Amino acid sequence: MLPAFLVNAISSVLSYNKGGNQQGYSYACDEALYGIPHFANVVTNLPIFVVGFLGLLSEIPWDHRIGFLWVLLTSFGSAYYHWDPSFDTLLWDRLPISLGAMSLIVTTLFDFGPFRRLSTAVKSLVYVLLHSFAVYTVFLWYNTNVISLYMRVQLMAVIIPVSLVTLALLLQRLPYTHSYHIVLCCLWYVVAKTLEAYDRPIGAALNC
């Protein structure tokens, strides 16, 4: 009961409506530069592009590589949205983000959790079903403005990897030598969401 309560409470706080509110498309430090509107918000997707691109070139399992594909597509979707912020362009920002979050959940379950011993065929089925659900949460928001499921996917993309990796660390059953990097990535994502939530106060402090 307590984990369910925490998920609902936190996701409710995070799921304020950006969809029908034009104010949700306005960010601090959004001046145009070099002919690029909202320059800072657009070009900061370059590091995301680099990470996704390098991940695709890596010799890693197929499910990990697809995860980096979603990271790569997030850089394009986010840049497209911030170039021309609107309800419709926000769809292309949130779609790869939701797929990337679900990919992190699934690959962590495959590597650290109860799905570890499943056959490749069953893993592929689980992968498709859960990613289809991630797509559903985005289009549910887009068509009905209900964003709670979309936010829960992102929240679980932090809770599940951090919990499983920490448990594996305590039990000394890490499948990779740098497994703790997953926890660091999740923590960085929490920082990013916090900065997004407090975008205006931070911008004011920086005189943007």
Disulfide bonds with the S-S distance in Angstrom:
Cys29-Cys208 1.89
